[in-house]
Amino acid sequence: MPAYRYEAATLDGREEQGILEAESPRAVRTLLRQRDLTAVSVALLSDEAMTGSATRHTVTAGDLALITRQYSALLASGMTAERGLDALVEQTESLKLREILAGARAEVRAGHGLAQAMSRYPKAFPDLYRALIRGGEDAGDLPRVMNELADHLEGREAVRQKLALALLYPAVVTAVAGMVIGGLMIYVVPQIADVFTQTRQKLPLLTRGLLSVSGFLREAWPWLIMGVAMLGLGLRRAYLFPQLRRRMQLWMLGLPTIGRLFRLDAGARFASTLSIMLAGGVPMLKALATAAEGAGAEIFRDAIESAAKRVREGAPLGRALTVENRFPPLLIHFISNGELGGDLPGLLRHASRQLQNELDNRLRWFGGLVEPVLIVGMGVVVLTIVLAVLMPIIEMNNVMAR
C-alpha cells in the first residue's frame, strides 16, 4: 500500500503534518475527514522522490546510526526488509525521518531492492552506506552487513563526539580569555594610563610596552575582528577548490599531532569499510572503489585509487598502499598478514579496532594537554598585565618612602 505525506488543518485552524498509507489520495482525504481534519495537500512519497524533492532530505549521523542499529536487530530477528521498515516507521518520532523511511518502504513494496529504494534519498543515505547495503543484498547476508554497518556508524559517531568534546573546552576557554584580556587592554589599562601620565613618572619598560599594545588595540580592534573573519571566510572558500583542499590536507598531515590523528581516523575508516565489503563477498577492486568513495579526504581517496590500480596489475594490497605512504604502518602490516594468511577481512576488522582505540587514546591525551596549556597561557598574560600595572605603583611608593 503506498504512503502519502499530508498537510491538514484542524478545526481550530492549526496545521498538522503526517504520513498515511492508503490506496489513493481520495482514501487519505477520507481518513483525514474521519479525524476531523481538512486536507490541504496530499503527495505520494515515491512520486516526490522521483521528481527529486527527496534529495533535500537529510538525516543526522546520530539518527542514521540509531536506525541502522534498530534495523539490523529487526533483520537479525527474522523480519523481512519490508516488515523491518514497517517497524521503523511506527516507532520513529521524527516526521522527516518517518517520511524518508516510509518512502523507502514504498519502493521496497514496489519490488525494488533496499539499496535502490534508499538511492531515492541520497542526502539521507550516503553513497558508501548504500554501497555496503547493496553488497549485503548481493551476498544474501544483509543482517550481518547491517550489524557491521551499525558498528561502523556508531564508531564514527563516537569519534565525532569525542573530537567535539575535546575541542569544546579549549574553544570556550579561548573565547572567555580573549574577551577578558580584550576588556582589560581596551577599557581598564587606558584609565590606569591616565593616572600614570598625571604623575609624570618615568614608566618601566613593561608598562610602556603594555600601554603601546593597549593603544594599538583601542584603535585597531574593529579591523582585527574584520581581518580574522575575512581570513576564516577565505580559508573556507579556498577549501572548496580541490587543488587547494589537497594542499591543506597535506599540510595537516605533516603536523606532529594533528597529522597522526588524521592518519588514524582515515585508516580506521578504510579498514572498517573494506572489511565489511570483503566479508560480504564483494570483489577486491569493487570493495576498494567503495572504500575510496567513503575515504573523506581527497588525499586518502587518491591513495586508495592509486593502490587499486596497482592491485589490478597484480600487486598485493599491502605493497600497493605502502607506495603512497598515507595510512598508518600498523594497518599496512595487518593487511599484508591478512593476505598471506587468507583472512584479510578478519585482520582488517582487527586493525580497525586497534586504530580506533589508539585514536580514542590520543584524543583523550590531546584534550587533557590542551586544557592546562590554555589555562597557563591565560594566567601568564593576566600576570603580565598585572605586573605592568603594579610596577609603577610600587616604584612610586618607594620614592615617597624615601
C-alpha positions in Angstrom: 0.0 0.0 0.0 1.5 3.4 -1.0 2.4 6.0 1.6 1.3 9.6 1.4 2.5 12.7 3.1 -0.3 15.1 4.0 -0.7 18.6 5.4 -4.1 19.3 7.0 -5.9 21.9 9.1 -7.6 21.1 12.4 -11.0 22.6 13.4 -9.3 25.4 15.4 -7.1 26.3 12.4 -3.8 24.7 13.5 -1.6 22.9 10.9 -0.8 19.2 11.1 1.5 17.1 9.1 2.0 13.4 8.9 2.2 10.2 6.8 -0.7 7.8 6.0 -0.9 4.6 4.0 -3.9 4.3 1.7 -5.0 3.1 -1.7 -5.3 6.5 -3.2 -5.2 10.3 -2.3 -9.0 10.2 -2.0 -8.7 7.5 0.6 -6.2 9.7 2.5 -8.6 12.6 2.4 -11.4 10.3 3.7 -9.3 9.2 6.6 -8.4 12.8 7.4 -12.1 13.8 7.5 -12.8 10.9 9.9 -10.2 12.6 12.2 -11.9 16.0 11.8 -9.0 17.2 9.7 -9.3 19.2 6.4 -6.7 18.1 3.8 -4.5 20.9 2.4 -2.2 18.8 0.4 -1.6 15.1 -0.2 1.5 13.8 -2.0 2.8 10.3 -2.8 6.2 9.8 -1.2 7.6 7.8 -4.1 6.4 10.5 -6.5 8.3 13.1 -4.5 11.4 11.0 -4.7 11.1 10.6 -8.5 10.7 14.3 -9.0 13.9 15.0 -7.0 12.4 16.7 -4.0 13.6 13.9 -1.8 17.2 14.8 -2.5 16.8 17.7 0.0 16.0 15.3 2.9 18.9 14.8 5.3 19.5 12.6 8.4 21.9 13.4 11.1 24.8 11.0 11.7 23.3 10.1 15.1 19.9 9.3 13.7 21.4 7.3 10.9 23.4 5.2 13.3 20.4 4.7 15.6 18.0 3.5 12.8 20.8 1.3 11.4 21.3 -0.5 14.7 17.5 -0.9 15.1 17.1 -2.2 11.6 19.9 -4.7 12.0 18.3 -6.0 15.1 15.0 -6.4 13.3 16.6 -8.2 10.4 18.5 -10.5 12.7 15.2 -11.4 14.4 14.0 -12.9 11.1 11.9 -9.9 9.8 11.9 -9.2 6.1 13.2 -5.9 4.8 9.7 -4.6 4.3 8.5 -5.6 7.8 11.6 -4.1 9.3 10.8 -0.8 7.6 7.2 -1.0 8.9 8.5 -1.3 12.5 10.9 1.6 12.0 8.2 3.9 10.6 5.9 3.1 13.5 8.4 3.8 16.2 10.2 6.8 14.7 9.1 10.1 16.2 10.7 12.5 13.8 8.3 13.4 10.9 11.1 13.9 8.5 12.8 10.6 9.3 9.4 8.8 9.2 8.7 10.3 5.8 12.1 9.0 4.5 11.6 5.5 5.8 8.0 5.4 4.5 9.2 6.4 1.1 11.9 3.8 1.1 9.3 1.2 2.2 7.0 2.1 -0.6 9.9 1.5 -3.1 10.6 -1.9 -1.5 7.0 -2.8 -1.8 7.1 -1.9 -5.4 9.7 -4.6 -5.9 13.0 -2.6 -5.7 15.9 -3.6 -3.6 16.7 -1.9 -0.3 19.8 -0.1 -1.6 17.9 1.1 -4.7 15.0 2.3 -2.5 17.4 4.3 -0.4 19.0 5.8 -3.5 15.8 7.9 -3.8 17.2 9.8 -0.7 20.9 10.3 -1.4 21.3 13.1 1.2 19.9 10.8 3.9 21.7 7.6 2.9 25.2 8.4 1.5 26.8 6.5 -1.4 29.0 4.4 0.9 26.0 3.4 3.1 24.0 2.3 0.0 27.0 0.5 -1.5 27.5 -1.6 1.7 23.8 -2.5 1.7 23.9 -3.4 -1.9 26.9 -5.7 -1.2 24.9 -7.4 1.6 22.0 -7.9 -0.7 24.1 -9.3 -3.4 25.8 -11.7 -1.0 22.5 -12.7 0.6 23.8 -11.7 4.1 22.1 -8.4 4.7 21.5 -8.9 8.5 25.2 -9.3 9.1 26.2 -6.4 6.9 23.6 -4.2 8.6 25.0 -5.2 12.0 28.6 -4.4 11.0 27.4 -1.2 9.3 25.8 -0.2 12.6 29.0 -0.8 14.4 30.9 1.3 11.8 28.4 4.2 12.1 28.4 4.1 15.9 32.2 4.1 16.0 32.3 7.1 13.6 29.7 9.0 15.7 31.6 8.2 18.9 34.8 9.7 17.3 32.9 12.8 16.2 31.5 13.3 19.7 34.9 12.8 21.4 36.5 15.3 19.0 33.8 17.8 19.6 34.2 17.4 23.4 38.0 17.7 23.1 37.6 21.0 21.2 34.7 22.4 23.1 36.6 23.2 26.3 39.6 24.8 24.6 37.2 26.9 22.4 35.2 28.1 25.4 38.4 28.9 27.4 39.9 30.7 24.5 36.8 32.8 23.9 36.4 33.8 27.5 40.2 34.6 27.8 40.0 36.7 24.7 37.1 38.7 26.0 38.7 39.2 29.5 42.1 40.2 28.1 40.5 42.4 25.4 38.4 44.1 28.0 41.4 44.8 30.2 43.5 46.1 27.4 40.9 48.3 25.7 39.0 49.7 28.7 40.9 49.1 32.0 44.5 49.8 31.0 43.8 53.2 29.4 42.2 54.5 32.5 45.2 53.5 34.6 47.5 55.0 32.0 45.8 58.4 32.6 46.8 58.2 36.2 50.4 57.4 35.4 50.5 60.3 32.9 49.5 62.8 35.5 52.3 61.8 37.8 54.9 62.5 35.0 56.8 59.5 36.3 59.1 57.5 34.0 57.4 54.2 33.5 59.0 50.8 33.4 59.7 49.2 30.0 57.0 46.5 30.6 54.4 49.2 31.4 55.3 51.2 28.3 55.0 48.1 26.2 51.6 47.3 27.7 50.4 50.9 27.0 51.6 50.7 23.4 49.7 47.4 22.8 46.6 48.8 24.6 46.7 51.9 22.3 47.0 49.8 19.2 44.1 47.6 20.2 41.9 50.6 21.0 42.4 51.9 17.5 42.6 48.7 15.5 40.2 46.2 17.3 37.4 46.5 14.7 39.9 46.0 11.9 41.4 43.0 13.7 38.0 41.3 14.1 37.2 42.0 10.5 40.5 40.6 9.4 40.0 37.4 11.4 36.5 37.0 9.9 37.8 37.5 6.4 40.6 35.1 6.9 38.2 32.4 8.1 35.9 33.0 5.1 38.8 33.0 2.8 40.1 29.6 4.1 36.6 28.3 3.8 36.3 29.4 0.2 39.7 28.1 -0.6 38.7 24.7 0.8 36.1 24.4 -1.9 38.7 24.2 -4.6 40.1 20.6 -5.0 43.7 21.5 -5.5 43.8 23.9 -2.6 42.0 21.4 -0.4 44.5 18.7 -1.2 47.4 21.1 -0.3 45.7 22.0 3.0 45.1 18.3 3.8 48.8 17.5 3.0 49.8 20.4 5.3 47.6 19.0 8.1 49.1 15.5 7.5 52.5 16.9 8.2 51.6 18.4 11.6 53.0 16.5 14.6 49.8 15.7 16.5 47.0 16.6 14.1 48.6 14.6 11.3 48.7 11.5 13.4 45.1 11.9 14.3 44.3 12.4 10.6 46.0 9.2 9.6 44.4 7.1 12.4 40.9 8.3 11.5 41.4 7.6 7.8 43.0 4.2 8.5 40.2 3.1 10.8 37.6 4.3 8.3 39.3 2.5 5.4 39.8 -0.8 7.3 36.3 -0.9 8.6 34.7 -0.2 5.2 36.9 -2.7 3.4 36.4 -5.5 5.9 32.6 -5.2 5.6 32.7 -5.3 1.8 35.1 -8.2 1.6 33.3 -10.2 4.3 30.1 -9.8 2.2 31.7 -11.4 -0.8 32.4 -8.2 -2.8 35.4 -8.5 -5.2 38.5 -6.6 -4.1 38.5 -4.0 -6.8 34.9 -3.1 -6.3 35.4 -3.0 -2.5 38.4 -0.6 -3.0 36.3 1.6 -5.2 33.6 1.8 -2.5 36.2 2.4 0.2 37.6 5.3 -1.9 34.1 6.9 -2.0 33.9 6.9 1.8 37.5 7.9 2.4 36.5 11.5 3.2 39.7 13.5 2.4 40.9 13.6 -1.2 44.5 12.6 -0.3 43.3 9.3 1.1 40.9 8.7 -1.7 43.6 9.3 -4.2 45.9 6.9 -2.3 43.2 4.2 -2.4 42.5 4.7 -6.1 46.3 4.5 -6.9 46.5 1.3 -4.8 43.5 -0.1 -6.7 45.3 0.4 -10.0 48.4 -1.5 -8.7 46.2 -4.3 -7.4 44.6 -4.5 -10.8 48.0 -5.0 -12.2 48.7 -7.9 -9.8 50.4 -6.2 -6.8 49.3 -7.2 -3.3 47.2 -4.6 -1.5 49.7 -4.1 1.4 52.5 -3.3 -1.0 50.3 -1.1 -3.1 49.3 1.0 -0.1 52.9 1.3 1.0 53.9 3.3 -2.1 51.6 6.2 -1.3 52.6 6.3 2.4 49.3 7.8 3.6 48.0 5.2 6.0 49.5 4.1 9.4 52.2 1.4 9.1 50.2 -0.8 11.5 47.3 -1.0 9.0 49.8 -2.0 6.2 51.2 -4.8 8.4 47.8 -6.2 9.2 46.8 -6.1 5.5 50.0 -7.9 4.5 49.5 -10.6 7.1 45.9 -11.0 6.2 46.8 -11.5 2.5 49.4 -14.1 3.5 47.1 -15.9 5.9 44.0 -15.8 3.8 41.9 -13.9 6.4 42.1 -10.3 5.2 38.5 -9.3 6.3 39.2 -10.6 9.9 42.5 -8.8 10.2 41.1 -5.6 8.7 38.4 -5.7 11.3 41.0 -6.2 14.0 43.1 -3.3 12.5 40.1 -1.0 12.6 39.6 -1.7 16.3 43.3 -1.1 17.1 43.4 2.1 15.2 40.1 3.3 16.7 41.5 2.6 20.2 44.7 4.5 19.5 42.6 7.4 18.1 40.5 7.5 21.2 43.5 7.5 23.5 45.2 10.2 21.5 42.1 12.3 21.6 41.9 12.0 25.4 45.6 12.9 25.6 45.1 15.9 23.3 42.2 17.2 25.3 44.0 16.7 28.6 47.1 18.5 27.3 45.3 21.5 25.7 43.3 22.4 28.8 46.2 23.1 31.2 48.2 24.8 28.4 45.4 27.3 27.8 44.9 27.9 31.5 48.6 28.5 32.0 48.8 30.8 28.9 45.9 32.9 30.1 47.4 33.1 33.6 50.7 34.3 32.1 49.0 37.0 30.0 46.9 38.2 33.0 50.0 38.2 35.3 51.9 40.3 32.7 49.2 42.9 32.7 49.0 42.9 36.5 52.8 43.3 36.8 52.8 46.1 34.2 50.2 48.0 36.3 51.7 47.3 39.7 55.4 48.1 38.9 54.9 51.9 38.5 52.8 51.9 41.7 55.5 50.1 43.6 58.2 52.5 42.3 56.0 55.5 43.3 55.6 54.1 46.8 59.4 53.6 47.1 60.0 57.2 46.0 57.5 58.6 48.6 59.0 56.4 51.3 62.4 58.0 50.8 
